[in-house]
Amino acid sequence: MDVPNDLRYSKDHEWIKANGDRRFTVGITDYAQDALGDVVFVDLPDVGASVTIGDSIGEIESTKSVSDVYAPLTGTVVEVNSELLDAPEKVNADPYGDGWMFVVEVASDENVEGLMDAAAYAALTEG
C-alpha cells in the first residue's frame, strides 16, 4: 500500500496535499481505492460549495459498494476533477495523481494539524 510522506490523511481515508496558499487538493487513499474495488462512478461536490470537516460531500460507487467521501477540511470547493465523471477508473489507477477529486480553499490551515501524517495513517490501516 502506498502512503506518500508529503500528504496528510483523515481517519476516513481521504488525503490532502498543499496546493498553494490555503488551497488543498483532496482525494481518497490507495488503501481506500483498493478496499472499494473497481470504481465505476464518482459524485463530486459543486464548485463554490461550503464544506465542513466530517461532512459527507460526495460518493464513490464501485463494483462492490457505494461509499461516502468526507470533507477532511472546512472551506470552499474551488475546483473539481471533472475528468473523473467520464473516467472514474483514474481513482484506482492513480489515487494520488490523476485520481484527485477536488480542491478546497480554507480560511485557516489550522485544521490541517488535526490530520495524520504518513506514519500515523499507515499504523491506522495496518491495525
C-alpha positions in Angstrom: 0.0 0.0 0.0 1.3 3.4 -1.0 1.3 6.1 1.7 3.2 9.2 0.4 5.1 11.1 3.1 4.2 14.6 1.7 0.5 14.2 2.3 -1.8 14.4 5.4 -4.6 11.8 6.0 -8.0 11.7 7.5 -9.4 8.7 9.5 -12.0 8.4 6.7 -9.2 7.6 4.2 -9.0 11.0 2.4 -5.7 12.6 1.7 -4.8 16.3 1.3 -1.9 18.0 -0.3 -1.0 21.7 0.0 -1.7 23.3 -3.4 -0.7 27.0 -3.0 -1.8 29.4 -0.3 -4.6 27.9 1.8 -5.6 25.5 -1.1 -5.5 21.8 -0.6 -6.1 19.0 -3.2 -8.2 16.1 -1.9 -8.6 12.5 -2.9 -9.0 9.1 -1.5 -6.1 6.9 -0.4 -4.6 3.9 -2.1 -5.9 1.8 0.8 -9.5 3.1 0.2 -9.5 2.6 -3.5 -8.1 -0.9 -3.0 -10.9 -1.7 -0.5 -13.5 -0.3 -2.8 -12.5 -2.3 -5.9 -13.2 -1.1 -9.4 -14.6 2.4 -9.2 -17.4 3.0 -11.7 -18.9 6.3 -10.7 -17.8 9.4 -8.7 -20.1 12.1 -7.4 -18.1 15.3 -6.7 -19.1 18.4 -4.7 -20.0 21.5 -6.6 -17.5 24.3 -7.1 -18.4 27.0 -4.6 -19.9 24.5 -2.1 -19.0 25.2 1.5 -17.8 22.0 3.2 -17.2 21.2 6.9 -14.8 18.7 8.3 -16.5 15.3 8.6 -19.5 16.0 6.4 -20.3 13.7 3.5 -19.7 15.7 0.4 -19.8 13.1 -2.4 -19.9 9.4 -3.2 -17.8 6.8 -4.9 -19.5 3.8 -6.4 -17.6 0.6 -7.1 -18.4 -2.8 -8.3 -18.6 -3.8 -4.6 -20.3 -0.9 -2.9 -21.1 2.8 -2.6 -19.1 4.9 -0.1 -19.3 8.4 1.0 -16.5 10.9 0.6 -16.0 13.1 3.6 -14.6 16.6 3.9 -11.1 16.4 5.5 -11.1 20.2 6.0 -13.6 23.1 6.4 -13.6 25.5 3.5 -14.9 26.2 0.0 -14.6 23.9 -3.0 -12.7 25.9 -5.7 -12.1 23.2 -8.3 -13.2 19.6 -9.1 -11.6 16.9 -11.2 -14.3 16.7 -13.8 -12.3 14.1 -15.8 -13.4 11.6 -13.1 -17.0 11.9 -14.4 -16.0 10.2 -17.7 -13.1 8.2 -16.3 -13.8 7.2 -12.7 -11.2 4.4 -13.0 -8.5 7.0 -12.6 -9.2 6.8 -8.8 -8.0 3.2 -8.9 -5.1 3.7 -11.4 -3.6 6.8 -9.8 -5.3 7.8 -6.5 -2.6 10.4 -5.6 -2.2 11.8 -9.1 -4.9 11.8 -11.9 -7.4 10.4 -9.4 -7.6 13.5 -7.2 -11.1 14.7 -6.6 -11.4 18.4 -5.6 -9.5 21.4 -4.2 -10.6 23.1 -1.0 -9.7 26.7 0.0 -9.6 27.2 3.7 -9.8 30.3 5.8 -7.1 29.0 8.1 -4.9 25.9 7.8 -5.2 25.1 11.5 -7.4 22.1 10.7 -4.5 20.5 8.8 -2.7 19.9 12.1 -5.6 17.6 13.1 -4.9 15.2 10.2 -2.5 12.3 10.4 1.0 12.1 8.9 2.0 9.2 6.7 3.3 7.1 9.7 0.1 7.5 11.7 -2.1 6.7 8.7 0.0 3.6 7.9 -0.4 2.5 11.5 -4.2 3.0 11.3 -4.6 0.9 8.2 -2.3 -1.9 9.4 -4.1 -2.2 12.8 
